[in-house]
């Protein structure tokens, strides 16, 4: 038996529109600065406020520079201030300008608002997401002895809802209930299924995540279609992480596991 461990957001699903709405609501609620809209954003935000698209594009560009509930607040602050951000160091400078108390509040409020949005109308919440069909459609073509597993920082309930919504084959899910560290997720899989590192492939779109996961000895791929940029992809390659493009997903995975 082999295992293909897949990140969820950024590898199987594009959730950035949903994340963006919650990021804006978190920032405006805590800062009191109604920069993006006159009210809390809901499912119709992009239709109601067409100007959001340019901010969303910038948000998508900056998203690869960090993680965590507080980080969304930092991105919003950078956009509001019109800061030029090209790398992680620039983001750190913006973070230093943020009030520490507000950052702490943002780290909690972001996830609270996210849960509220999902619970308010699950169908509309799911429609904020899109799927990378080039990947999900090929999961059914995996050899029978390769078991796909979701390894994500997202909660299990949300993953289950979205898998069903998009008709993606059901998989074992290691969600945030197992912790946020993907290295721990991989080690759990190795222990549970009594596998060696050579029997597992891991795919993620975040540079720090794949570098940490690589410490387990499993073959790690960086998903080029997710949240990363050219510089981060170059670093990944230099560190022995192979890049994975949408059109070569199945071929590369099978080649490594057999």
C-alpha positions as CSV (number, residue, x, y, z in Angstrom):
1,X,0.0,0.0,0.0
2,X,1.1,3.6,-0.8
3,X,-0.3,6.9,0.4
4,X,-0.7,10.2,-1.5
5,X,-1.1,12.9,1.1
6,X,-2.7,16.1,-0.3
7,X,-3.1,19.5,1.1
8,X,-6.7,20.8,0.6
9,X,-6.8,24.6,0.2
10,X,-4.5,25.5,-2.7
11,X,-4.1,21.9,-4.0
12,X,-7.6,20.4,-4.3
13,X,-9.7,23.5,-3.7
14,X,-9.3,27.2,-4.3
15,X,-10.8,28.8,-1.2
16,X,-9.3,32.3,-1.5
17,X,-12.5,34.2,-2.2
18,X,-14.0,32.8,1.0
19,X,-10.8,33.5,2.9
20,X,-10.7,37.0,1.5
21,X,-14.2,37.9,2.7
22,X,-13.4,36.7,6.2
23,X,-10.1,38.6,6.2
24,X,-11.8,41.8,5.2
25,X,-14.5,41.4,7.9
26,X,-11.9,40.6,10.5
27,X,-9.8,43.6,9.6
28,X,-12.7,46.1,9.5
29,X,-14.3,44.8,12.7
30,X,-11.1,45.1,14.7
31,X,-9.6,48.3,13.1
32,X,-12.8,50.1,12.6
33,X,-11.5,51.2,9.2
34,X,-14.3,50.5,6.7
35,X,-11.8,50.8,3.8
36,X,-13.2,47.9,1.7
37,X,-16.9,48.3,2.2
38,X,-19.6,50.1,4.1
39,X,-20.8,47.0,5.9
40,X,-19.8,43.5,6.8
41,X,-19.2,41.5,3.6
42,X,-21.5,38.6,2.7
43,X,-21.9,36.1,-0.1
44,X,-22.8,38.7,-2.7
45,X,-19.8,41.0,-1.9
46,X,-18.1,40.8,-5.3
47,X,-21.3,41.7,-7.1
48,X,-22.2,44.4,-4.6
49,X,-18.8,46.0,-4.5
50,X,-17.1,45.5,-7.9
51,X,-14.0,47.4,-6.6
52,X,-13.2,44.5,-4.4
53,X,-11.7,42.6,-7.3
54,X,-8.5,44.7,-7.4
55,X,-8.0,44.2,-3.7
56,X,-8.6,40.5,-4.0
57,X,-6.0,40.2,-6.8
58,X,-3.5,41.9,-4.5
59,X,-4.6,39.7,-1.6
60,X,-4.0,36.6,-3.7
61,X,-0.5,37.8,-4.6
62,X,0.4,38.4,-0.9
63,X,-1.2,35.3,0.4
64,X,1.9,33.2,-0.1
65,X,4.0,35.2,2.4
66,X,2.5,33.8,5.6
67,X,-0.2,31.8,7.4
68,X,-2.5,32.0,10.4
69,X,-5.6,34.0,11.4
70,X,-3.5,37.1,12.4
71,X,-1.7,37.0,9.0
72,X,-4.9,37.9,7.1
73,X,-5.1,41.1,9.2
74,X,-1.5,41.9,8.2
75,X,-2.3,41.5,4.5
76,X,-5.3,43.8,4.8
77,X,-3.2,46.4,6.7
78,X,-0.6,46.3,3.9
79,X,-3.3,46.9,1.3
80,X,-4.9,49.7,3.2
81,X,-1.5,51.4,3.8
82,X,-0.5,50.9,0.1
83,X,2.7,49.2,1.2
84,X,5.0,47.7,-1.4
85,X,5.4,44.0,-0.4
86,X,7.6,41.7,-2.4
87,X,8.7,39.2,0.1
88,X,8.4,37.8,3.7
89,X,10.7,40.5,5.0
90,X,8.4,43.2,3.7
91,X,5.4,41.5,5.4
92,X,7.4,41.4,8.7
93,X,7.8,45.2,8.4
94,X,4.1,45.6,8.0
95,X,3.4,43.3,10.9
96,X,5.6,45.4,13.1
97,X,3.4,48.4,12.3
98,X,0.3,46.5,13.5
99,X,-1.0,46.8,17.1
100,X,-0.1,43.6,18.9
101,X,-3.5,43.5,20.7
102,X,-5.3,43.8,17.4
103,X,-3.2,41.0,15.9
104,X,-4.1,38.7,18.8
105,X,-7.8,39.5,18.4
106,X,-7.6,38.9,14.6
107,X,-6.1,35.5,15.2
108,X,-9.3,34.4,17.0
109,X,-11.9,36.5,15.2
110,X,-11.0,35.3,11.7
111,X,-11.9,31.7,12.5
112,X,-15.0,32.7,14.4
113,X,-16.3,34.7,11.5
114,X,-15.4,31.9,9.1
115,X,-17.5,29.5,11.0
116,X,-20.4,32.0,11.2
117,X,-20.3,32.5,7.4
118,X,-20.3,28.8,6.7
119,X,-23.2,28.1,9.2
120,X,-25.3,31.0,7.9
121,X,-25.8,29.4,4.5
122,X,-23.7,26.3,3.7
123,X,-24.7,26.2,0.0
124,X,-23.7,29.8,-0.6
125,X,-20.5,29.2,1.4
126,X,-19.6,26.3,-0.7
127,X,-20.2,28.3,-3.9
128,X,-17.4,30.7,-2.9
129,X,-15.0,27.9,-3.6
130,X,-13.7,26.4,-6.9
131,X,-12.1,23.1,-7.5
132,X,-8.9,22.2,-9.4
133,X,-10.5,19.6,-11.6
134,X,-7.2,18.7,-13.3
135,X,-6.3,17.1,-10.0
136,X,-9.6,16.0,-8.5
137,X,-10.7,14.2,-11.7
138,X,-7.5,12.2,-11.8
139,X,-7.9,10.9,-8.3
140,X,-10.3,8.2,-9.6
141,X,-7.5,7.0,-11.9
142,X,-5.0,6.4,-9.1
143,X,-3.8,2.7,-8.9
144,X,-5.9,0.8,-6.4
145,X,-3.0,0.4,-4.0
146,X,-2.4,4.2,-3.7
147,X,-4.6,5.6,-0.9
148,X,-5.3,9.4,-1.2
149,X,-5.5,11.2,2.1
150,X,-6.2,14.9,2.8
151,X,-3.7,16.5,5.2
152,X,-4.9,20.0,6.0
153,X,-5.1,22.7,8.6
154,X,-8.8,23.1,7.7
155,X,-11.5,21.5,9.9
156,X,-12.7,18.1,9.0
157,X,-16.4,19.1,8.6
158,X,-15.6,21.8,6.0
159,X,-13.5,19.4,4.0
160,X,-16.2,16.7,4.0
161,X,-18.8,19.3,2.9
162,X,-16.7,20.5,0.0
163,X,-15.6,17.0,-1.1
164,X,-19.3,16.0,-1.4
165,X,-20.3,19.4,-3.0
166,X,-17.8,19.0,-5.8
167,X,-18.2,15.3,-6.3
168,X,-14.7,14.5,-5.2
169,X,-14.0,10.9,-4.1
170,X,-14.2,10.6,-0.3
171,X,-10.9,10.3,1.5
172,X,-9.4,9.9,4.9
173,X,-9.0,13.4,6.4
174,X,-6.4,14.6,8.8
175,X,-7.7,18.0,9.6
176,X,-6.8,20.7,12.2
177,X,-8.2,18.3,14.8
178,X,-4.9,16.5,14.4
179,X,-2.9,19.7,14.7
180,X,-1.7,22.2,12.2
181,X,1.8,20.7,11.5
182,X,1.8,18.6,8.3
183,X,5.0,16.9,9.5
184,X,2.9,15.5,12.4
185,X,0.2,14.4,10.0
186,X,2.7,12.5,7.9
187,X,4.3,10.8,10.9
188,X,0.8,9.7,12.0
189,X,0.1,8.2,8.6
190,X,3.4,6.3,8.7
191,X,2.6,4.9,12.2
192,X,-1.0,4.1,11.5
193,X,-0.4,2.2,8.3
194,X,3.1,1.0,9.2
195,X,4.6,2.5,6.1
196,X,8.1,3.6,5.3
197,X,8.8,7.1,4.0
198,X,9.3,5.8,0.5
199,X,5.7,4.7,0.5
200,X,4.3,8.2,0.9
201,X,4.1,11.3,-1.3
202,X,3.0,14.7,0.0
203,X,1.8,17.6,-2.1
204,X,1.4,21.1,-0.7
205,X,1.6,24.6,-2.1
206,X,3.3,26.4,0.8
207,X,7.1,26.5,0.9
208,X,7.6,26.3,4.8
209,X,5.1,23.4,4.9
210,X,6.9,21.3,2.3
211,X,10.3,22.0,3.7
212,X,9.1,20.9,7.2
213,X,7.4,17.8,5.8
214,X,10.5,16.9,3.9
215,X,12.2,16.2,7.3
216,X,10.1,13.0,7.5
217,X,11.9,11.5,4.5
218,X,8.8,11.3,2.3
219,X,8.8,12.6,-1.3
220,X,7.5,16.1,-1.2
221,X,6.1,18.1,-4.2
222,X,5.2,21.8,-4.3
223,X,2.0,22.4,-6.2
224,X,2.8,25.2,-8.6
225,X,-0.9,26.1,-9.1
226,X,-1.3,27.1,-5.5
227,X,-0.1,29.9,-3.2
228,X,3.6,30.3,-4.1
229,X,5.7,32.5,-6.3
230,X,8.7,32.0,-8.6
231,X,11.3,32.8,-5.9
232,X,9.7,30.3,-3.5
233,X,9.6,27.7,-6.2
234,X,13.3,28.2,-6.8
235,X,14.1,27.8,-3.1
236,X,12.0,24.6,-3.0
237,X,14.0,23.1,-5.9
238,X,17.3,24.1,-4.3
239,X,16.1,22.3,-1.1
240,X,15.3,19.1,-3.0
241,X,11.6,19.6,-3.3
242,X,10.2,18.7,-6.8
243,X,7.8,21.1,-8.5
244,X,4.4,19.6,-9.6
245,X,2.4,21.2,-12.4
246,X,-1.3,20.4,-13.1
247,X,-0.7,18.5,-16.3
248,X,1.8,16.1,-14.8
249,X,0.1,15.3,-11.5
250,X,-0.7,11.6,-12.0
251,X,2.5,10.7,-14.0
252,X,4.9,12.1,-11.4
253,X,3.1,10.7,-8.4
254,X,3.0,7.2,-9.9
255,X,6.6,7.4,-11.0
256,X,7.8,8.2,-7.5
257,X,5.7,5.6,-5.7
258,X,6.6,2.7,-7.9
